Amino acid sequence: MFYVYFLKLKNDDLYKGITDDLKRRFDEHKQGRVKSTRNYLPVSLVGYEAYLLKSDAIRREKFLKTTEGRRLLRQQFKDILECK
């Protein structure tokens, strides 16, 4: 299984990533071992999508990093992002 996951960062941005071991990767983020998120701790997992094929997960992650994809995610997680 491959996962596209979404983290809410300290600055209220959404981080999008891909992994084959969601628990391990989330622990790495929480412990500050991921360069791109270590300055935005604490992070919280707000959602994920599971895919059987790595190619599908990569394609989805690439889409979600586009302008249209970011807009879609901000709408999907609107209540979570506005909650303080």
KEBAMI-577534 format. One record per residue: residue in one letter; z, y, x of N, C-alpha, C, O in turn. Coordinates in steps of 0.02 Angstrom, whole numbers, plus 50000, padded with zeros to 5 digits. Layout:
BEGIN
AZYXZYXZYXZYX/...
This chain:
BEGIN
M500004994150042500005000050000500005006250044500315006350097/F499655011350022499635017750057499855023150008499695022949949/Y500225027950033500525033049990500315040050011500325041750070/V500135044049962500065051249971500705054149942500865052849884/Y501075057849982501725060249959501775067749963501405071050001/F502235070549924502315077749918503045079549931503495076849899/L503145084149977503815086449993503875093849975503415097749987/K504435095649947504595102649937504985104949998505495102050016/L504725110150030505035112750090505535118250073505545120850017/K505935120050121506445125250113506145131850089506455135450050/N505535133350110505205139650090504815138850025504405143150008/D504935133449988504635131949923503885130249926503555130049875/D503625128949985502945126449992502945118949980503465115649984/L502345116349965502265109149958501915106450020501395109050041/Y502195101250049501885097750105501565091350078501875087850038/K500945089950099500605083950078500485079550139500265081850192/G500645073150132500555068450187500345061650162500325060350102/I500195057250210499985050450194500355045650240500465047250299/T500545039950214500895034950254500825028050222500635027350164/D500985022950261501005016150233501725013850225501845008250201/D502205017950245502925016350237503285022750215503515026650256/L503325023650151503585029950123504305031250142504475036850160/K504725026250138505435027150155505535029250227505905034050241/R505195025850273505255027650344505005034750357505325038550394/R504435036450328504145043050340504585048650311504665053850343/F504865047550252505295052550222505925053450265506155059050275/D506195047950291506775048350336506595052450398507005056450422/E506005051450426505795055350484505765062850468505985066950509/H505515064450410505495071550389506215074250383506355079750408/K506645070550350507335072950339507715073950404508135078350410/Q507575069850454507915070150518507605075150567507825075850624/G507085078650544506765083750586506325080950641506195084350691/R506085074850633505665071650684504915072750673504505070050709/V504745076750622504045078350608503935085650624504235090050593/K503515086950673503415093750699503225098750644503475104450644/S502805096850598502555101450548503065103450495502975108450460/T503605099650487504105101350436504795102750465505245104750427/R504915101750529505595102350557505895109250549506505109950547/N505475114450545505735121250537505855123150464506055128750449/Y505735118450418505795119850346506275115150312506195113650253/L506775112750348507285108250320507775112350279507895118050296/P508055109550227507965102750203507315101850164507045106650135/V507065095750163506475094050124506695089250069507185085550077/S506325089350014506475084449961505815081449937505305084849931/L505835075049924505245071449899505175073049825505625071549786/V504605075949806504515077649735504025073049700503995073049639/G503645069149739503185064549707502765060749757502745062549816/Y502435055649734501975051849776501485048149732501595047049672/E500925046249762500415042149729500295036149774500285036749835/A500195030349744500085024149783499365021849776499065022049722/Y499075019549832498395017149834498355010549871498725009449919/L497915006149849497814999749883497415000649947497544997149996/L496945005249946496505006150004496675012650040496785017850009/K496705012250106496855018050146496325023550136496485029450135/S495705021550129495155026350120495255030650057495105036550057/D495505027450004495635031249942496195036149952496165041849928/A496715034149987497285038550000497075044450043497275050150030/I496675043250093496435048650137496005053550098496075059550106/R495565050950056495135055250016495555059649969495415065549961/R496065056749939496495060449893496885065849931496935071549907/E497155064149988497535069050028497075074850048497285080650044/K496475073350070496005078650090495855083250031495835089350039/F495765080449971495635084549912496235089049897496155094949883/L496835086249901497435090149884497575095749934497965100249919/K497255095549992497335100950041496805106450033496815111250070/T496355105549984495865110849969496185115849922496725114649896/T495855121449912496105126649867496205123849797496725125049766/E495715120249772495755117349705496325112249701496695112149651/G496395108149752496925103149753497615106249756498065103949721/R497705111549796498355115049799498525118049732499095117849710/R498025120949699498135123949633498355118549583498815119749544/L498035112749585498215107249541498935104949552499305103949505/L499125104249616499805101949632500335107149611500855105349585/R500185113549623500675118749604500765118749529501325119949505/Q500245117349491500305116949418500685110649398501115110949354/Q500545105049431500875098749415501625099049429502025096449390/F501815102349484502525102649503502825109549490503305111549523/K502545113149442502755119949427503505120549414503835124849443/D503775116349373504495116649356504935115149417505455118349426/I504735110549458505115108749518505105114549568505615116149598/L504525117549576504465122949624504825129249603505055133149645/E504885130449537505225136349513505975135449509506345140249503/C506195129149511506915127649507507255129149574507015127049627/K507785132849571508165134549633508805130649637509175131449685/
